[in-house]
Amino acid sequence: MIARLRGTLLEKMPTHVVVDCGGVGYQAFVSLRTFCRLPEAGADVELVTVTNLRENALELFAFADARERDLFQLLRTVSGIGPRLALSVLSGIDASDLVAVLASGDVDRLVAVPGVGKKTAERMLVELKGKAATLPATETPRKQITDIESDAVLALVSLGYKPVDARRAVSDTADEAGKSIEELIKRSLARLTT
């Protein structure tokens, strides 16, 4: 099973991508949401994937993050929803909105997605309502870390702090420390020791 692709984005289309991983080009189907989050062709990319084995083909479905992949897998548990329709749902409704739609029972919003009829939408709501409630309604975007912040994290880890604690301390103090790595390390250490 192929669970992740990391390499150079060779081709980017609204329906699929081709990623060069060590000289092998993997074609993977993507949602419109993932397509919009991709860099330009020629850039490095990392995608989480789901492998689908059919009678006559091996297909890959790629996602910008694990949350969208998990919703894709959840949608596929509904009888009558295959991988293409699940991808269509994720193209028509953002992952965060989809959790809210399933929790609130909004049939009209689901029917607005191409390929989803009223019976399918009702089946989705019945079969996924309890499962969707366990998923978070929103996702906190991860802040990009600068080179100075990365160096500060490495310095704290070399002093014996856990990477997750070091990252949190640096992230929490980055705005108040300015652009000096020394000040950032000093303030992060103060935060870790209190």
Secondary structure as UniProt FT lines:
FT   STRAND          4..12
FT   STRAND          16..21
FT   TURN            22..23
FT   STRAND          24..30
FT   HELIX           32..37
FT   TURN            41..42
FT   STRAND          44..53
FT   STRAND          58..63
FT   HELIX           66..76
FT   TURN            79..80
FT   HELIX           83..92
FT   HELIX           95..104
FT   HELIX           107..111
FT   TURN            114..115
FT   HELIX           118..133
FT   HELIX           147..158
FT   TURN            159..160
FT   HELIX           163..177
FT   TURN            178..179
FT   HELIX           181..193
//
